[in-house]
Amino acid sequence: MKIGLKAAAAGMVLALAGGVASAGLVVDQVGDADGFGIGVTTPGDSFFALDVLDFGSPDADGTDELLDTTAVGHGYAFSGTVLSASLTLFHGGWGAYGESRVLFNGVEIGALAVGEVGDDNFARSDTFDLMQLLDLANNPLRLTGNDEVTVVSLPFDDGVDFIFDDGVLDFSLLRIEYRDTNGTPVPEPTTWALTALALAGLVASRRRQAR
């Protein structure tokens, strides 16, 4: 049975249209990613806390400043089904006297990596998978489009008084992938495979006709 070029081409278009999915991406960053205002941009690099105080410039959004507790806000808009969601924090200096906890809209999502050992402060990068928490039944974590990320240094009792450890947040990066009926059409992997097969059929058909 012979299949004409027009029919094969039509099949290819239908295959492509049938496998199209709509997807979108939100990337919202708070903080200017300038390395605490002193140029420390690589996780693991050491820095002096006094340099942040003396040479850095605190940002109005709550970053690039030595604090025991800080909060930043993420504002964005999307509609549809969330496919993945993550939060990345670039920070340093917290953790010498105990854990520093991270809250997302008041819900604890984890602790920061230790960024102070002895007298040395280190830059750290932590990524939290919000999707795992969003998938849990009865979990209060929600993406609202007006989200607050808070870093809280827990008090440490040194036998005389309670100490709150200081640290610095360089930036907070929220990334959300979602499926939306009004998003940008993105062919799914299976669609590419069907398209490749259709193109191969067109080429074979032309070769047969040439003979």
The 8 nearest C-alpha neighbors of each residue, nearest first, counted from 0:
[[1, 2, 3, 204, 6, 7, 207, 4],
 [2, 0, 3, 204, 4, 6, 7, 207],
 [1, 3, 6, 7, 0, 4, 204, 5],
 [4, 2, 6, 5, 7, 1, 204, 8],
 [3, 5, 7, 6, 8, 201, 2, 204],
 [4, 6, 8, 3, 7, 9, 2, 10],
 [7, 5, 9, 3, 8, 4, 10, 2],
 [8, 6, 10, 4, 9, 5, 3, 11],
 [7, 9, 11, 5, 10, 6, 4, 12],
 [10, 8, 6, 12, 11, 7, 5, 13],
 [11, 9, 7, 13, 8, 12, 14, 6],
 [10, 12, 8, 14, 197, 9, 13, 194],
 [13, 11, 15, 9, 14, 10, 16, 8],
 [14, 12, 16, 10, 15, 11, 17, 9],
 [15, 13, 11, 17, 12, 16, 10, 193],
 [14, 16, 12, 13, 18, 17, 190, 11],
 [17, 15, 13, 19, 18, 14, 12, 186],
 [16, 18, 14, 15, 19, 13, 190, 12],
 [19, 17, 190, 15, 16, 187, 186, 14],
 [18, 20, 186, 16, 17, 185, 184, 187],
 [19, 21, 185, 184, 186, 18, 22, 187],
 [22, 20, 184, 182, 183, 179, 178, 180],
 [23, 21, 178, 182, 179, 177, 183, 20],
 [24, 22, 177, 182, 176, 178, 183, 179],
 [23, 25, 176, 175, 177, 26, 22, 174],
 [24, 26, 175, 174, 27, 176, 23, 75],
 [27, 25, 174, 173, 24, 28, 175, 172],
 [26, 28, 173, 172, 25, 174, 73, 29],
 [29, 27, 172, 171, 173, 30, 26, 170],
 [28, 30, 171, 170, 172, 27, 31, 73],
 [31, 29, 170, 32, 62, 169, 28, 171],
 [30, 32, 33, 170, 29, 169, 28, 58],
 [33, 31, 34, 170, 30, 169, 35, 40],
 [34, 32, 36, 31, 38, 35, 40, 37],
 [33, 35, 39, 38, 40, 36, 32, 37],
 [36, 34, 63, 169, 37, 33, 39, 51],
 [35, 37, 55, 33, 34, 56, 38, 63],
 [38, 36, 35, 55, 34, 39, 51, 54],
 [37, 39, 34, 33, 36, 40, 35, 32],
 [40, 38, 34, 37, 41, 35, 44, 122],
 [39, 41, 34, 38, 42, 33, 32, 122],
 [40, 42, 44, 39, 43, 122, 123, 34],
 [43, 41, 123, 122, 44, 124, 40, 121],
 [42, 44, 122, 121, 123, 41, 45, 114],
 [45, 43, 121, 122, 42, 41, 46, 39],
 [46, 44, 121, 120, 122, 43, 119, 47],
 [45, 47, 120, 121, 48, 44, 119, 39],
 [48, 46, 50, 49, 120, 51, 45, 119],
 [47, 49, 51, 50, 46, 52, 120, 92],
 [50, 48, 52, 51, 47, 53, 54, 46],
 [51, 49, 53, 54, 52, 47, 48, 55],
 [50, 52, 55, 49, 48, 54, 53, 37],
 [51, 53, 49, 50, 55, 54, 48, 65],
 [52, 54, 50, 51, 49, 55, 56, 48],
 [55, 53, 50, 51, 52, 37, 56, 36],
 [56, 54, 36, 51, 37, 52, 53, 57],
 [55, 57, 36, 58, 63, 54, 64, 51],
 [58, 56, 63, 64, 62, 55, 59, 61],
 [59, 57, 62, 60, 61, 63, 56, 64],
 [58, 60, 61, 57, 62, 30, 63, 56],
 [59, 61, 58, 62, 71, 30, 29, 72],
 [62, 60, 59, 71, 58, 69, 70, 64],
 [61, 63, 168, 169, 58, 64, 60, 30],
 [64, 62, 35, 57, 169, 168, 167, 58],
 [63, 65, 57, 167, 62, 66, 61, 51],
 [66, 64, 167, 166, 165, 63, 67, 51],
 [65, 67, 165, 68, 166, 64, 167, 69],
 [66, 68, 165, 152, 164, 163, 166, 151],
 [69, 67, 151, 66, 150, 152, 70, 149],
 [68, 70, 150, 149, 61, 66, 67, 151],
 [69, 71, 149, 148, 61, 150, 147, 72],
 [72, 70, 148, 147, 61, 60, 149, 73],
 [71, 73, 147, 146, 148, 74, 145, 70],
 [74, 72, 146, 145, 147, 27, 75, 71],
 [73, 75, 145, 144, 146, 72, 76, 27],
 [76, 74, 144, 73, 145, 77, 27, 25],
 [77, 75, 144, 78, 74, 25, 145, 143],
 [78, 76, 79, 75, 144, 25, 177, 23],
 [79, 77, 179, 80, 76, 177, 178, 81],
 [78, 80, 179, 178, 177, 81, 77, 180],
 [79, 81, 178, 177, 82, 179, 78, 176],
 [80, 82, 177, 83, 176, 178, 79, 175],
 [83, 81, 177, 176, 80, 178, 84, 175],
 [84, 82, 176, 130, 81, 175, 85, 177],
 [85, 83, 175, 130, 129, 174, 128, 176],
 [84, 86, 128, 129, 174, 127, 173, 175],
 [85, 87, 173, 127, 126, 172, 174, 88],
 [88, 86, 126, 172, 125, 171, 127, 173],
 [87, 89, 171, 125, 124, 170, 90, 172],
 [90, 88, 124, 169, 170, 123, 168, 125],
 [89, 91, 168, 123, 169, 167, 122, 88],
 [92, 90, 122, 114, 121, 167, 123, 166],
 [91, 93, 166, 114, 115, 120, 121, 167],
 [92, 94, 166, 114, 91, 165, 115, 113],
 [93, 95, 113, 97, 98, 96, 114, 99],
 [94, 96, 115, 97, 93, 116, 164, 113],
 [97, 95, 94, 155, 164, 98, 162, 163],
 [98, 96, 94, 95, 153, 155, 99, 154],
 [97, 99, 94, 100, 153, 110, 152, 111],
 [98, 100, 152, 151, 110, 111, 94, 153],
 [99, 101, 110, 151, 150, 109, 98, 111],
 [100, 102, 150, 109, 110, 149, 107, 108],
 [103, 101, 107, 106, 149, 105, 148, 108],
 [104, 102, 148, 106, 105, 147, 107, 149],
 [105, 103, 147, 106, 146, 102, 148, 140],
 [104, 106, 102, 103, 107, 149, 147, 148],
 [107, 105, 102, 103, 104, 140, 108, 139],
 [106, 108, 102, 101, 109, 103, 105, 100],
 [107, 109, 102, 101, 106, 103, 127, 110],
 [110, 108, 101, 107, 100, 111, 127, 102],
 [109, 111, 100, 99, 101, 98, 112, 108],
 [112, 110, 99, 113, 100, 125, 109, 101],
 [111, 113, 114, 110, 123, 125, 94, 124],
 [114, 112, 94, 115, 93, 111, 95, 92],
 [113, 115, 92, 91, 121, 93, 120, 94],
 [116, 114, 120, 92, 95, 119, 113, 121],
 [117, 115, 119, 118, 95, 120, 114, 113],
 [118, 116, 119, 115, 95, 120, 114, 96],
 [117, 119, 116, 120, 115, 47, 95, 48],
 [120, 118, 116, 117, 115, 121, 45, 46],
 [121, 119, 115, 92, 45, 46, 114, 47],
 [122, 120, 45, 114, 91, 44, 43, 115],
 [121, 123, 91, 42, 43, 44, 90, 114],
 [124, 122, 42, 90, 91, 89, 43, 114],
 [123, 125, 89, 88, 42, 90, 126, 87],
 [126, 124, 88, 87, 127, 123, 89, 111],
 [125, 127, 87, 86, 88, 128, 85, 124],
 [126, 128, 86, 85, 129, 87, 125, 108],
 [129, 127, 85, 130, 131, 84, 126, 86],
 [130, 128, 85, 84, 132, 131, 127, 133],
 [129, 131, 133, 84, 132, 128, 83, 134],
 [130, 132, 134, 129, 133, 128, 135, 84],
 [133, 131, 135, 134, 130, 129, 138, 140],
 [132, 134, 130, 135, 131, 140, 129, 138],
 [135, 133, 132, 131, 130, 136, 138, 129],
 [136, 134, 132, 133, 138, 137, 131, 130],
 [135, 137, 138, 134, 133, 132, 139, 140],
 [136, 138, 139, 135, 140, 134, 133, 132],
 [137, 139, 136, 140, 135, 132, 133, 134],
 [138, 140, 141, 137, 106, 133, 132, 136],
 [141, 139, 138, 106, 133, 132, 142, 104],
 [142, 140, 143, 139, 133, 104, 138, 103],
 [141, 143, 144, 146, 140, 145, 104, 133],
 [142, 144, 145, 146, 141, 76, 75, 74],
 [145, 143, 75, 74, 76, 146, 142, 73],
 [144, 146, 74, 143, 73, 75, 72, 147],
 [147, 145, 73, 72, 104, 144, 143, 74],
 [146, 148, 72, 104, 71, 103, 73, 149],
 [149, 147, 103, 71, 70, 102, 72, 104],
 [148, 150, 70, 102, 101, 69, 151, 147],
 [151, 149, 101, 69, 68, 100, 70, 102],
 [150, 152, 68, 100, 99, 153, 149, 101],
 [153, 151, 99, 67, 68, 164, 163, 154],
 [152, 154, 99, 151, 98, 163, 97, 155],
 [155, 153, 163, 162, 161, 152, 156, 164],
 [154, 156, 162, 161, 96, 157, 163, 153],
 [155, 157, 161, 158, 160, 162, 154, 159],
 [158, 156, 159, 160, 155, 161, 162, 96],
 [159, 157, 156, 160, 161, 155, 162, 154],
 [160, 158, 157, 156, 161, 162, 155, 154],
 [159, 161, 156, 157, 158, 162, 155, 154],
 [160, 162, 156, 155, 154, 157, 163, 159],
 [163, 161, 155, 154, 156, 164, 160, 157],
 [164, 162, 154, 67, 152, 155, 153, 165],
 [163, 165, 67, 152, 93, 162, 96, 166],
 [166, 164, 67, 66, 65, 93, 163, 92],
 [167, 165, 92, 93, 65, 66, 91, 67],
 [166, 168, 65, 64, 91, 90, 63, 66],
 [169, 167, 90, 62, 63, 170, 89, 91],
 [170, 168, 35, 63, 62, 89, 90, 32],
 [171, 169, 30, 29, 89, 32, 168, 88],
 [170, 172, 88, 29, 28, 87, 30, 173],
 [173, 171, 28, 87, 86, 27, 88, 29],
 [172, 174, 86, 27, 26, 85, 28, 87],
 [175, 173, 26, 85, 25, 84, 86, 172],
 [176, 174, 84, 25, 24, 83, 177, 26],
 [177, 175, 24, 83, 82, 23, 81, 84],
 [176, 178, 81, 82, 23, 80, 22, 79],
 [179, 177, 22, 80, 79, 21, 23, 81],
 [178, 180, 79, 182, 181, 21, 22, 78],
 [179, 181, 182, 21, 178, 79, 22, 20],
 [180, 182, 179, 21, 183, 22, 184, 178],
 [183, 181, 21, 179, 22, 23, 180, 184],
 [182, 184, 21, 22, 185, 23, 181, 20],
 [185, 183, 21, 20, 19, 182, 186, 22],
 [184, 186, 20, 19, 21, 183, 187, 22],
 [187, 185, 19, 190, 20, 18, 184, 188],
 [186, 188, 190, 189, 18, 19, 185, 20],
 [189, 187, 191, 190, 192, 186, 18, 193],
 [190, 188, 192, 191, 187, 193, 18, 186],
 [189, 191, 18, 193, 187, 188, 192, 15],
 [190, 192, 194, 188, 189, 193, 195, 187],
 [191, 193, 189, 195, 190, 194, 196, 188],
 [194, 192, 190, 196, 195, 191, 197, 189],
 [193, 195, 191, 197, 192, 196, 11, 190],
 [194, 196, 192, 198, 193, 197, 191, 199],
 [197, 195, 199, 193, 194, 198, 200, 192],
 [196, 198, 200, 194, 11, 199, 195, 193],
 [199, 197, 201, 195, 200, 196, 194, 202],
 [200, 198, 196, 202, 197, 201, 195, 203],
 [201, 199, 197, 203, 198, 202, 204, 196],
 [200, 202, 198, 204, 199, 203, 205, 4],
 [201, 203, 199, 205, 204, 200, 198, 206],
 [204, 202, 206, 200, 205, 201, 199, 207],
 [203, 205, 201, 207, 202, 206, 200, 208],
 [206, 204, 208, 202, 207, 203, 209, 201],
 [207, 205, 209, 203, 204, 208, 202, 210],
 [208, 206, 204, 210, 209, 205, 203, 202],
 [207, 209, 205, 210, 206, 204, 203, 202],
 [210, 208, 206, 207, 205, 204, 203, 202],
 [209, 207, 208, 206, 205, 204, 203, 202]]
